[in-house]
Amino acid sequence: MNVQFNKNVKKIVINLLSLIGALIFLFPYFFMVTSAFKSRLDTFAYPPIFINFKPTIENFIVIFRDINIMFYMKNSLIVSVGSTLISLIIAIPATYALARYKFFLREKIAYGFLLLQMIPGISVVFSIFLIARRWGLYDTHIALILSYLLWNIPYAIWMLRGFVESIPAALEESAMVDGCSRFKAFIFITLPLMAGGLAASSILVFIGVWNEFAISFFLTSTGARTMPTTIAFFMTHVGIQWGPMFAAATIGSLPVVIFSLLVRRYFVSALTLGAIKG
């Protein structure tokens, strides 16, 4: 009786703490979205008004009329999709080699990829900027896509390795006994079973590129600017335009939020398998 009671109390406490944690993390997003619909007067109200205010779409009219926010959304989509696809195309064979073949320094190479992810982008952005200017790639989508590959490929390799290792090699060996080459065994056996890992990795890479600010800010001026860099448009000499800034942030977050909700089940498998195995 006491044991069951203690279990129920523990479950209630864990659920309560989880709910409190979720509310803490969701509150900034709730504040951003509600502030996007506030007038300038309501935005600066003290104490802050969270619910009891008259909604307005004036902030959204400003960002669509004066800033052409969809142009920057298009740039973000091109760069994010391009970088994600190229990262996976390169990472898949590299991951397979690390997971299936035994060779000298294999583990050190794998941890080397992990080490590359720890290099902050801002520490090498000036070097990338000089290279982009010299090669005539400044303010282009190609410059951003290639720059993000420096972090996305190692990240995708590290994520996918756990998924490949979780697939029994005996399945490929059986196919090879039946006449398949190793390449065909990989394409028809292993790759379909990696679908969950590929989806999870692509989601996380896409979100990382979509939200990146520093590299995009330094490598673009007008033609290839992405959504995160538009925050600079709202810092004027007369003050910060909080309403339009919140509206732009809300619009910019929608693709990521919708994408994450549609494929949220893959996040669990990514965090519990691909992120820790290897």
WOGI-V521094 format. One record per pair of residues at least 6 apart in sequence whose C-alpha atoms are under 6 Angstrom apart, sorted by sequence separation. I is the first residue (numbers start at 0). J is the second residue. D is the distance in Angstrom with one decimal. If there is no record, write none. Layout:
<<I	J	D> <I	J	D>>
//
This chain:
<<62	68	5.9> <131	137	5.0> <136	142	5.5> <233	239	5.7> <233	240	5.1> <174	184	5.9> <216	228	5.7> <171	184	5.3> <212	227	5.5> <212	228	6.0> <37	54	5.7> <36	54	5.1> <37	55	6.0> <36	55	5.0> <36	56	5.8> <116	150	5.6> <162	196	5.9> <159	196	6.0> <112	153	4.8> <155	200	5.9> <82	144	4.9> <90	152	5.7> <94	156	5.2> <86	151	6.0> <78	144	5.6> <86	152	4.9> <90	156	5.1> <94	160	5.3> <98	164	5.7> <199	265	5.2> <199	266	5.7> <199	269	5.7> <138	218	5.7> <137	218	5.9> <138	219	4.0> <138	220	5.9> <140	223	5.8> <138	222	6.0> <139	223	5.3> <138	223	5.4> <124	214	6.0> <128	218	5.9> <162	273	5.3> <161	273	4.2> <159	273	5.8> <158	273	4.9> <161	276	4.5> <158	274	5.4> <161	277	5.2> <83	205	5.8> <79	205	5.5> <79	208	5.4> <79	209	5.7> <74	223	5.9> <75	225	4.8> <74	225	5.4> <71	225	4.9> <72	226	5.7> <71	226	5.1> <58	242	5.6> <58	243	4.6> <59	246	5.8> <35	242	5.4> <35	245	4.8> <35	246	4.4> <31	245	5.6> <32	249	5.9>>
//
